[in-house]
């Protein structure tokens, strides 16, 4: 039982990342009809918002203190982190919590990047084939990767977990098991909770706000909504920006779990597209459900007992399940009729 609970938690953790990225992909496809292969790069850009913020606040300024001398009789250099200069006693807290605080930077930055991408490039490919959309967005992803590589280099940038969330929680005790039977890293639980909040916020925004209801109507029948005098294109542009924000926030909070490098987006992109197709192209609930389902299956497939029976199953389980589901249901688990069929 303890092994099952541990693998279930691992699966939910992986599934949370897949679901967040897949949700943004589905928002873009459902509103604009664009297959955005640059979405993984947005996840990577979000991660580097956390890196850039920490680099900035820990940058040291050097001053010469004439009152202190080195053993050689020269004035000593005093190095002061930028955060200490600007925020004084708050500096240790800012540095310790640099990852979650960098969300404040990531939200406006990712929103602007998303809107710029849509207005500057994506809008010119609305009526083009999906193959052309994939080619141009994949090229854009490579450009973004190389820009990040130019500024930050090719090596990973480890980001520390805030001190209050280091260590593990005794999850087994929550379910009446023996103390210490199942422990799980605190930050992974934080990421799972964070993903739940973001997913809930997006669904609530689409369901309970006037803006969201218009967007959902536009996803179902764009022409009719346009005939009502509503500028649906502007709303869809904003939704592209929101999708970029979701991907960026997923990247920010994932940095303590996996040190980001310029290739981070590609590592998640293919899996996320599989998740979107399995869930159903254009189906937001399908993307979330498929993300958690495939994350859990991948986690259980990585168990030693399973790999002993079927060597390499952990590497192919997601694609195997995707093939089976699409053979039985070509439009995916919760996909709309006529999408990805025929």
Secondary structure, DSSP 8 states (H G I E B T S, - for coil): -HHHHHHHHHHHHHHHHHHHHHHHHHHHHHHH----TTHHHHHHHHHHHHHHHHHHHH-EEEEEEEEEE-TTS-EEEEEEEHHHHHHGGGHHHHHHTHHHHTHHHHHHHHHHHHHHHHHHTGGGGTTS-HHHHHHHHHHHHHHHHHHHHHHH-SS-B-----GGG-SEEEHHHHTT--TTSSEEEHHHHHHHHHHHHHHHHHHHHHHHSHHHHHHHHHHH-HHHHHHTT--HHHHHHHHHHHHHHHHHHHHHHHTTTS-B-TTHHHHHHHHHHHHHHHH-TT-HHHHHHHHHHHHHHHHHHTSHHHHHHSTTHHHHHHHHHHHHHHHH-TT-SS--TTTT--
